[in-house]
Amino acid sequence: MDRIPSVNLKDFVSGDAAKKQKFVEEIGKAYEDIGFVALKGHFLDDTLVDNLYGEVKNFFDLPVETKRGYEVPGIGGQRGYISFGKESAKGKKEGDLKEFWHFGQFVENDPKLEAEYPANVSVKELPAFNETGKETYRMLEKTAKYVLRALALYLNLEETYFDQYIHNGNSILRPIHYPPIINEPKNAVRAAAHGDINLITLLMGAQGRGLQVQKNDGEWIDAIAEPDELMINVGDMLSRHTNNKLKSTIHRVINPPRELWGTSRYSMPFFMHPISDMKLDVLESCIDENNPKQYEDITAGAFLHERLVDLGLIKK
C-alpha cells in the first residue's frame, strides 16, 4: 500500500445499510493494514476551517513574551501555550521544531471531571481565537464519535460502545506552528518519528507534503490529504485495546526542502482521549491462539501519565 486509503463518513451516516457496512469494512481494513485513512464527509465546514486558520495565525504572530504569558507551569503542557522546542519524541533528546497551543475538554454536567482536568486558557487579546477553537473542538469530537462507532461495529462490539468513554473525555485540540527554519537543524525535525498516545487522532492541515507514515516494511510514504479531508490515525490506546488488530503507526513531520525553509507550516491535530478510568484491557474478541494477549491491564489515565513522563512533559 503506497497511498493512504480515502473513505467518506457520509456513507456511514447515510441511512443506507449497504453503504454503512461498506464504510465499516473500508475503515477497519485500512486501520488493520496501515493505521491511517483520509476522511471526507466530516462535520467541519469551510468557514469554520478558514476562521480557525486565521485565528491560529493571529495567535502565533503575537510577541513571544505575550505567548509565554499563556504557558501554565505544573500541568505538563495540557492547556495553553507550549513554547518552541519544548516537546521531544519518546527516546529523542532534541526538541521538535514547533510551538503549539492546547484546547481541552469543555466539560458538561460533571463536576468530578471538571475538577480533574486543567481549566482551558483564554487569550484575552483574541476573543475569536477562544470561540473558534471551542467550536472546532466540538465538530472534531463529533466526527471522532462516528468513526469510533464504525470501528466498534468492525470489532463486533455494540455500535455505541465507545460513546460512554469519550463523552467528556480528556481530548486535546492542538494547533501547531512550525516556524520558518533559520539555521541548519542539528538532528531536529518538525516532528520526530512517534506513535500517538490516544484512541484516534484527527488531523487538519495535512494538505502539503511533510507528514509521512511508516509502512510495515520500514519504508516511509507521504500522507497528503485533499483539501476536504481529515487524516485520521489509530493511537496507542486503541491499538492496545484491540491487541494490535488496529495499527498505531509510526509517523513523522519532515523538514521541507531548503528552498521552503522560510515558510511557516500550521497543522491542527485533535487527539481523541477517553475518560481517565476507561479500562484499556485487551478485548476478548481480539485474543486467539495466533494472537495471544500482548498487554497488561491498565486504565487510560495511568497510560497517559506514563507517556507524558516519556515525552518529558511531566517529571517523574
Secondary structure by P-SEA (a helix, b strand, c coil): ccbbbbbbccccccccaaaaaaaaaaaaaaaacccbbbbccccccaaaaaaaaaaaaaaaaccaaaaaaacccccccccccccccccccccccccccccbbbbcccccccaaaaaaccbbbbccccaaaaaaaaaaaaaaaaaaaaaaaaaaaaaccccccccccccccbbbbbbcccccccccccccccccbbbbcccbbbbcccccccbbbbccccbbbbbcccccbbbbbbcaaaaaaacccccccccbbbbcccccccbbbbbbbbbbbccccccccccccccccccccccccccaaaaaaaaaaaaccccc
